[in-house]
Amino acid sequence: MSSIFKNSASKLPNVSTSIFAIMSSLSNEQNAINLSQGFPNFPVSEELINLVSKAMKDGYNQYSPMSGIIELRETIADKMANLYGVNYDPETEITITAGATEAIYGIISAFVAKDDEVIIFAPAYDCYDPTIRFNGGKTIEIELKAPYFKVDWIKVKACISEKTKMIIINTPHNPTGTVLSVEDMQTLENLVKDTNIIILCDEVYEHIIFDGIKHQSVSRYKGLAERSFTVASFGKTFHSTGWKLGYCTAPRELMREFRKIHQFIVFSANHPIQRALATYMKNSENYMELPDFYQKKRDFFLNAIRGTKFTSIPSKGTYFQLLGYESIAEENDFDFAVRLTKEKKIASIPISVFYKNKKDNKLLRFCFAKDEETLYRAAEILNQIGR
């Protein structure tokens, strides 16, 4: 067998197992508290589970339409209109996907060709760069400097060229927990004016945003909406990441090209869950109360570790909190994260893995989408580190 593959060149020779899989596996092996991989440890709404069960019992167990059931797409269109003042045609401009990652992969694959350039911002979620390179494109990585991780728009302007096919933005931002402002979006809108650049906005944490901040979807801005995909995640919003269901929106000309790829990746997404969500989302309280829900968890976690040597700037969105350990240890973040998992029994994600150059800012990412008991036990461990 090995001789067959010896001469087969890898399309992604430098890509290894995801850091999320590595740290979760290590956490399980060490019986550690897992604050690494981003998933809640509390239950999905019983009402939503009952709706999924009902859809299954009602016979919705075969393929859904390729673009998703119209009832769910109409519900999403209503949500986008109510929240962001934009009207998407549910027939031609909204597609239900097998999670946000499938949407991102399909969007990049539909538009990025050999030697096209795609601007991303690092630390960047780990699926962007491999997908760009897999499709023959070139990643132009712009660093967001710690500790505030603001976009340097002067640098962005300097990086835009005739080869720039796409810019990928992510707000609220994983892994840093920062958010883009009105000024950020207006600046981006002006930068891409009179170009053919496509914007991919990863908005999977759109409903997990804190301190009274309003989420700035690209859909709010006419000059961006006309050239943009938004990508959203039902899993992040409804505590059901294992269901792998999401959606994307875009003008019909762009969506037409995306669907050409989508139909051959998965064809369609989970049918009974779509039926359940079409009903469940009609009550906007099921997602509009998330900011308060998660802000309480963020505040509980930060208050519980207030006396530690870890440094922090409170997360503005997502369910992740960065903690700096520069006054605790000198080792690189990957080694420190591994040591904490093995010796202290608490797992996190090192931020250097989200940079192409593996830049080490002495920061770890912790997921606070956990019940208070778990967060309290995690805080007890963190309070003992470095003392």
C-alpha positions in Angstrom: 0.0 0.0 0.0 2.7 2.5 0.9 4.4 2.3 -2.5 1.2 3.4 -4.2 1.0 6.6 -2.2 4.8 7.3 -2.2 4.6 9.1 -5.5 1.3 10.8 -4.9 1.8 14.5 -4.1 -0.3 15.9 -1.3 -2.5 18.9 -2.3 -2.0 20.3 1.3 1.4 19.0 2.3 1.7 21.3 5.3 -1.7 20.7 6.8 -1.9 18.4 9.8 -4.7 17.5 12.2 -6.7 20.5 13.5 -5.6 22.0 16.8 -9.1 21.5 18.0 -9.0 17.8 17.5 -5.5 17.6 19.1 -6.4 19.5 22.2 -9.8 17.8 22.7 -8.1 14.4 22.3 -5.4 15.3 24.8 -8.1 16.6 27.1 -10.0 13.3 27.0 -6.8 11.3 27.4 -5.9 13.4 30.5 -9.4 13.6 31.9 -9.0 17.4 31.9 -11.6 20.1 31.9 -12.1 20.9 28.2 -12.2 24.6 27.5 -10.5 24.2 24.2 -12.9 23.1 21.5 -15.8 25.5 21.2 -18.9 23.6 22.1 -21.4 24.1 25.0 -21.8 21.4 27.7 -25.4 22.3 28.5 -28.5 20.9 26.8 -30.2 22.0 23.6 -33.7 23.4 24.1 -36.2 20.6 24.9 -38.7 22.4 22.7 -36.3 22.3 19.7 -35.4 18.7 20.3 -39.2 17.8 20.4 -39.6 19.7 17.1 -36.9 17.7 15.5 -38.4 14.5 16.8 -41.8 15.5 15.5 -40.4 16.3 12.0 -38.8 12.8 12.0 -42.1 11.1 13.0 -44.0 13.2 10.5 -41.8 11.6 7.7 -39.3 14.4 6.9 -36.4 11.9 6.7 -35.4 12.1 3.0 -33.5 14.7 1.1 -34.6 18.3 1.4 -34.5 20.6 -1.6 -30.9 21.4 -2.6 -31.1 25.0 -1.4 -33.0 24.1 1.8 -36.7 24.0 2.6 -38.4 27.2 1.6 -40.1 27.6 5.1 -36.7 28.0 6.8 -35.3 30.2 4.1 -38.3 32.5 4.5 -37.8 32.6 8.2 -34.2 33.6 7.7 -35.2 36.3 5.2 -37.6 37.7 7.8 -34.8 37.7 10.4 -32.3 39.4 8.1 -34.9 42.1 7.3 -35.8 42.7 10.9 -32.3 42.8 12.2 -30.3 44.3 9.4 -32.8 46.1 7.1 -31.9 44.0 4.1 -34.2 42.0 1.9 -32.9 38.6 0.6 -35.0 36.6 -1.8 -35.5 33.3 0.0 -35.8 31.5 -3.4 -32.5 32.7 -4.9 -30.4 34.4 -2.2 -30.4 32.1 0.8 -29.0 28.5 1.0 -29.0 26.1 3.9 -25.7 24.4 4.4 -24.2 21.5 6.3 -22.6 23.8 8.8 -20.7 27.1 8.3 -17.5 25.3 7.3 -19.2 23.8 4.3 -20.5 27.2 3.3 -17.1 28.8 3.6 -15.5 25.9 1.6 -18.1 26.2 -1.1 -17.9 30.0 -1.4 -14.1 30.0 -1.7 -14.2 27.1 -4.1 -16.8 28.8 -6.3 -14.8 31.9 -6.9 -11.1 31.4 -6.1 -8.9 30.1 -9.0 -5.2 29.6 -9.6 -3.1 32.6 -8.5 -6.1 34.6 -7.2 -5.3 36.4 -3.9 -7.5 36.3 -0.8 -6.9 38.7 2.1 -7.5 37.2 5.6 -6.8 38.6 9.0 -4.6 36.7 11.5 -5.2 35.1 13.9 -7.6 33.5 11.5 -10.0 30.6 11.8 -8.1 27.5 10.6 -10.2 26.5 7.6 -9.7 29.7 5.5 -6.1 29.3 4.4 -6.2 25.6 3.5 -9.3 26.1 1.4 -7.8 29.0 -0.4 -4.6 27.0 -1.2 -6.5 23.9 -2.1 -8.2 25.9 -4.9 -4.9 27.3 -6.2 -5.2 30.7 -4.6 -2.7 32.7 -2.6 -3.4 33.8 1.0 -2.5 37.3 1.9 -2.4 37.4 5.7 -2.7 40.7 7.5 -1.8 40.6 11.2 -4.1 41.9 13.8 -1.8 43.1 16.5 -2.3 42.0 20.1 -3.7 42.8 22.5 -6.6 44.7 20.9 -6.5 43.0 17.4 -7.7 46.1 15.4 -7.6 46.0 11.6 -5.0 48.2 10.0 -7.0 49.5 7.1 -3.9 51.3 5.6 -2.2 47.9 5.4 -5.3 46.4 3.8 -5.4 49.1 1.1 -1.7 48.5 0.4 -2.4 44.7 -0.1 -5.3 45.1 -2.5 -4.2 44.5 -6.1 -5.6 43.4 -9.4 -5.2 39.8 -8.2 -7.4 40.3 -5.1 -10.4 38.1 -5.6 -11.8 38.0 -2.1 -11.5 39.5 1.4 -12.5 37.3 4.4 -13.7 39.0 7.5 -14.9 37.4 10.7 -17.1 39.3 13.3 -17.4 38.6 16.2 -14.0 37.2 15.7 -12.7 33.8 16.6 -10.3 33.4 18.4 -9.9 36.9 19.8 -13.4 37.9 20.8 -13.2 41.3 19.1 -15.9 42.8 16.8 -15.8 45.1 13.8 -17.3 48.6 14.3 -19.4 50.8 12.1 -16.2 52.7 11.1 -14.5 49.4 10.2 -17.4 48.4 7.9 -17.6 51.8 6.3 -13.9 51.8 5.6 -14.1 48.4 4.0 -17.0 49.6 1.9 -15.0 52.5 0.6 -11.9 50.3 -0.1 -13.8 47.8 -2.3 -15.9 50.4 -4.1 -15.4 50.2 -7.9 -13.7 46.8 -7.6 -14.8 43.2 -8.3 -13.7 42.0 -4.9 -16.0 39.5 -3.2 -16.4 39.8 0.6 -16.9 36.6 2.7 -18.1 37.6 6.2 -18.0 34.8 8.7 -20.8 35.8 11.1 -21.4 32.6 13.0 -21.4 34.4 16.4 -23.7 37.2 15.2 -26.0 36.6 18.2 -23.3 36.2 20.8 -22.1 39.8 21.3 -21.8 41.7 24.5 -21.8 45.1 26.4 -24.7 46.5 24.3 -22.7 46.4 21.1 -24.7 46.0 17.9 -23.5 43.3 15.4 -22.3 44.9 12.2 -23.3 42.5 9.5 -22.1 43.3 6.0 -25.7 43.1 5.1 -26.3 46.5 6.8 -24.1 48.2 4.2 -25.4 48.5 0.6 -22.0 48.8 -0.9 -20.9 45.6 0.9 -24.1 43.6 0.7 -24.1 43.8 -3.1 -20.8 41.9 -3.2 -20.9 39.8 0.0 -21.7 36.4 1.4 -22.7 36.2 5.0 -22.2 32.9 6.7 -24.2 31.9 9.8 -24.4 28.8 12.1 -27.5 27.4 13.7 -25.1 25.2 15.8 -23.5 28.2 17.5 -26.8 30.0 18.0 -28.8 27.0 19.4 -26.1 25.1 21.3 -26.2 22.3 18.8 -22.8 22.2 17.1 -23.0 18.5 16.4 -26.0 19.0 14.1 -23.8 20.8 11.6 -26.4 23.1 10.1 -25.8 26.6 8.8 -26.7 28.9 6.0 -25.3 31.7 3.8 -26.9 34.7 2.1 -25.7 36.6 -1.0 -27.0 38.4 -4.1 -28.5 36.0 -6.6 -25.6 36.2 -9.1 -23.2 35.1 -6.4 -25.5 32.6 -4.9 -26.0 30.9 -8.3 -22.3 30.1 -8.5 -22.2 28.9 -4.9 -25.0 26.5 -5.4 -23.1 24.9 -8.3 -20.5 23.8 -5.8 -22.9 23.1 -2.8 -24.9 20.6 -4.8 -21.8 18.4 -5.4 -20.4 18.7 -1.9 -23.4 17.7 0.1 -26.4 18.4 -2.2 -28.7 19.1 0.8 -28.6 19.5 4.6 -30.4 17.7 7.4 -34.1 17.7 6.6 -35.9 17.2 9.9 -33.7 19.8 11.7 -34.5 22.3 9.0 -38.2 21.7 9.7 -37.7 22.1 13.4 -35.8 25.4 13.0 -38.3 26.9 10.6 -40.8 26.7 13.5 -38.4 27.4 16.4 -37.0 30.6 14.8 -40.4 32.2 14.5 -40.0 33.2 18.1 -37.1 35.7 18.0 -36.6 35.4 21.7 -34.9 32.0 21.0 -31.9 33.8 19.6 -32.2 37.5 20.7 -31.7 36.6 24.4 -28.3 35.1 23.7 -26.2 38.2 24.4 -27.3 38.4 28.0 -27.1 34.6 28.4 -23.5 34.4 27.3 -22.4 37.7 28.8 -23.3 36.3 32.2 -21.1 33.4 31.6 -18.2 35.6 30.4 -18.5 37.8 33.5 -18.8 34.7 35.8 -15.6 33.3 34.4 -13.6 36.5 34.5 -14.8 37.3 38.0 -13.8 33.8 39.1 -10.2 34.3 37.9 -9.9 37.9 38.9 -7.1 37.2 41.4 -4.9 35.2 39.0 -1.7 36.3 37.2 -3.4 35.8 33.9 -4.2 39.0 32.0 -7.4 39.6 30.0 -9.4 42.0 28.0 -13.1 41.0 28.2 -14.3 39.3 25.1 -16.7 41.5 23.1 -18.3 38.5 21.3 -18.1 34.8 20.6 -18.0 32.4 23.6 -14.2 32.6 23.9 -11.9 34.5 26.2 -8.2 35.1 25.7 -6.0 34.9 28.7 -2.4 36.1 28.6 0.3 34.2 30.6 3.3 36.4 30.0 3.9 36.9 33.7 3.5 33.2 34.5 5.7 31.3 32.0 8.2 31.9 29.2 7.5 28.8 27.1 5.7 29.0 23.8 1.9 28.9 23.9 1.5 25.4 22.4 3.9 23.8 24.9 2.2 25.8 27.7 -1.3 24.7 26.6 -0.1 21.0 26.5 1.5 21.3 29.9 -1.6 22.8 31.5 -3.7 20.0 30.0 -1.3 17.3 31.3 -0.3 18.7 34.7 -3.2 21.0 35.7 -6.0 19.1 33.9 -7.4 22.1 32.0 -7.4 22.3 28.2 -7.2 25.5 26.0 -6.2 26.5 22.5 -2.8 28.2 21.8 -3.3 31.3 19.6 -0.1 30.9 17.6 -1.7 28.1 15.5 -4.0 30.8 13.9 -1.0 32.5 12.3 0.9 31.3 9.3 4.2 32.3 11.0 3.0 30.8 14.3 3.4 34.1 16.1 3.5 33.6 19.8 1.8 36.4 21.9 1.6 34.3 25.0 -2.2 33.9 24.7 -4.5 31.0 25.2 -8.2 30.8 24.2 -10.7 29.4 26.7 -14.3 28.5 25.9 -16.8 29.7 28.4 -19.9 28.1 26.9 -20.1 25.8 29.9 -22.2 25.5 32.9 -21.2 27.4 36.1 -20.0 24.3 37.8 -17.5 23.6 35.0 -16.4 27.3 34.9 -15.9 27.4 38.7 -13.8 24.2 38.6 -11.7 25.6 35.8 -11.3 28.9 37.7 -10.1 27.0 40.8 -7.3 25.5 38.7 -6.4 28.7 37.0 -6.2 30.5 40.3 -3.4 28.1 41.4 -1.3 28.5 38.3 1.8 30.7 38.7 1.4 31.1 42.5 
